[in-house]
């Protein structure tokens, strides 16, 4: 057994956890890489916060453990990591070279500098504003608040103390501005103004992966992720409550005239462009990301026409097949690069934030909104599971047909 195998598996496992993969997928990848490298017996215990690996070969048994950094990876890092895992699973790669490549991926800086990253968050906020509340006079507000929150997030990457309290600080500042500036100026509902700038803090993908793990009998991992996601929501809600306590209540206002049917579709284009700058999408991946975003949103609308609770399920159902088709094209990025932005578009956490904020204000429909958010999260998780299973089965059938 190569002395680099277990260290590689340890480092690979923590990097995959930082990329947001479920513990089941991480365990499958580690075991496949170990067997490809000559291990006779492989044992893994993967949790959201760390990975334990035990490998047995003719030369003996080696075990190791490492905690995940919980720092998160950009989309270009996730794409490169996915490509490396695929090579390790299918070809003979020198393990020392693989470790060096993995470290280079983890240490890779964002593609864009601070200014474009912050502007990207502003574009992302405009995109979600057009999807959630497409009002023309709010577009400059979305851009300004998005740039402000993007600047706070950039400072958080360099100031660990701020990073810890960043969800509370961002929600507090945005709530103050929404109540004291935007509402008196434009008369819009402060709650509808504060959600788009805070979408990047919503733990939509975390809650979705938690639901997937719970439905896959990964009880410890799923429960811990679920608690973490709820805690992130509560931090945001605390910031909203603190801001409302200082500036005044979140008074409901009459809905302003909204833009036409085309606005959400333009918003999706803005979401994809904002994701490219803010989350460092790989070079050449933007058209493919937009394709999956548009497909997921169209499926979500179709599901909503059939029955509102089916919207998230149908939207998630098409993500995995679309991402797999994109990955198989000659220049398509790895599926993870197009899947994660699509999960963000489904924003299951947005309903949770709205419901919890209404609950704080004593809104009569808060409990129903929270219940809808829970149904949306598990619907998205079920759609992801079904879509992934169909994609895997279709791949097996295709390989069988072409090899027989």
Secondary structure, 3 states (H helix, E strand, C coil): CCCHHHHHHHHHHHHHHHCCCCHHHHHHHHHHHHHHCCCCEEEEEEECCEEEEEEEECCEEEEEEEECCCCCCCHHHHHHHHHHHHHHHHCCCCHHHHHHHHHHHHCCCCCCCHHHHHHHHHHHHHHHHHHHCCCHHHHHHHHHHHHHHHHHHHHHCCCHHHHHHHHHHHHHHHHHHHHHHHHHHHCCCHHHHHHHHCHHHCCHHHHHHHHHHHHCCCHHHHHHHHHHHHHHHHHHHHHHHHHHHHHCCCCCCCCCCCCCCCHHHHHHHHHHHHHHHHCCCCCCCHHHHHHHHHHHHHHHHHHHHHCCCHHHHHHHHHHHHHHHHHHHCCCCCCHHHHHHHHHHHHCHHHHHHHHHHHHHCCCCCHHHHHHHHHHHHHHHHHHHHHHHHHHHHHHHHHHHHHHC
